[in-house]
Amino acid sequence: MPRKPSRVLPKAPAAETPATGRRQLGQQTRERVLDTAAGLILRGSVSATSISDLVRLARVPASSIYWHFGSKEGLVAAVAAAAVERWLAALPDPQSMPATGEARVVAGITGVTDALARDGQVVTLVTKVGVELGAGRHSALEVVRHARADVLEYGVRLFAPAFQDAAEAQARAAAMRMSMLLMATADGIAVNAATQGRGAVAADEYHALARLAVLLYRQECSQLVTRRGPARTRRAAR
């Protein structure tokens, strides 16, 4: 007589340990404080953002804020870092762009402006923190400086391949000049929104960057041709 197959009972889900539950609750508290602090900075300023306001609006005790961030300076630095990480993650992959030429510039800057338009508050927040803290030694300012360096290097990776006829060093230098001017323009747009009391830039305000990027690219190409011209003339004379 065949044996009756034993019944296989489904495994019960693993019970959540108290430690895991505390970690999840702590993470939720941290994110709520970050979101609340970001909103306060956008609506007001870094200096006007107080721990007492955070306690009231985020509905957490002051001890939790200090436990997660150590100080108000640590909190502002964490707000800036979270904003930077979120925006950099939204930028298009340079490897997905057209290989060379103006088509790459157009595709690249379109991806960047789309990311800016989707999350304009992030750029306004980071710019506002950088402008308000100025040349001080605040840890949030270091976050902003590193972020700007990362964005410039991203711009080089995005635009340098467009200069397919230039030497690598020349292409990188041209792409860096483009990136710096585009960043300065984006800064101005964000600062203008902040001084008008707006929490974010309107979606269409960054579209001017697309036209500017093409003009800068054409200018850089023209200058590269001008620089190569005399060298070719000298080689031909030899």
Helices and strands as residue ranges (DSSP letters): H 18-43, H 51-58, H 62-69, H 72-90, G 94-96, H 101-118, H 120-133, H 139-159, G 160-162, H 168-195, G 205-207, H 208-237
